[in-house]
């Protein structure tokens, strides 16, 4: 999974986190789940990989806060870095229309965040939007 991440494929990490959450969280957790909980779950999944630094809600110089910034600790390694924008819906709110709208909003956010520091200075940066419905990964879009 982490080799794919370094090669520029973040989807296996997102699927891994989604599957683990689905297996380990019950209805009570699901009723209180949020985008913030998803951010933390992804950060914890990355703790076993010492090659990446993960920042939650990194400020994009007055343009907002990206949900997650994953960057190689060794910037000359050639490993991909990621600017990740997450969208979370309760399952009952995850209509195709809402998901499509969330992806479009995420894409414009990622373009804004990626144009300024710190993201603008990061080599090999991938901008990715991911939409979750409950604990299920619904859609991933690269910008």
SULPE-V777857 format. One record per run of one state. SS is the DSSP state (H for helix, E for strand, - for the rest). FROM is the first residue (numbers start at 1). TO is the last residue. If there is no record, write none. Layout:
ss;from;to
SS;FROM;TO
SS;FROM;TO
//
This chain:
ss;from;to
-;1;1
H;2;6
-;7;10
H;11;24
-;25;26
H;27;32
-;33;34
H;35;46
-;47;51
E;52;59
-;60;64
E;65;72
-;73;80
E;81;89
-;90;90
H;91;93
-;94;95
H;96;114
-;115;118
H;119;121
-;122;124
E;125;133
-;134;135
E;136;142
-;143;143
//
